Amino acid sequence: MKTWTSKGFALPTRKSVAKELGYDKDPLRGALVAGSAYSTPWQAGPTLPTVMNNFNNQFLDAFLGKSSLEDAMKKAQETANKEIAAGK
């Protein structure tokens, strides 16, 4: 797991590995590691691809500085909800 996650493209599922890699203190990954204590796993369902696509697209804009993270996540939520409602 250490080898797989050391490149930064995925987060380790083991707390010991996250700590060893310094992800708990990393400015970009630290909040994700800290949030694991209260997070819930994704649940597959018919709308998961819509949710994932919208959040991934908007997160990229926030990462690139094109929008704030808060604005990007709000836009992702609103867009995903509209697409899900339209598909019913």
RAHUGI-V927210 format. One line per field, one symbol per residue. phi: phi as a letter, one per 20 degrees, with the letter a starting at -180 (. if undefined). psi: psi as a letter, one per 30 degrees, with the letter a starting at -180 (. if undefined). Layout:
phi: ???
psi: ???
//
This chain:
phi: .fffefenebefeegffgffemffdffeegfffffffcfcffdfafdgfffgfffffffffffenfbfffffffffffffffffffee
psi: eeeefffgflkkfkeeeeeefgfffkfefeeeeefffglklkkklffeeeeeeeeeeeeeeeefgflleeeeeeeeeeeeeeeeeff.
//
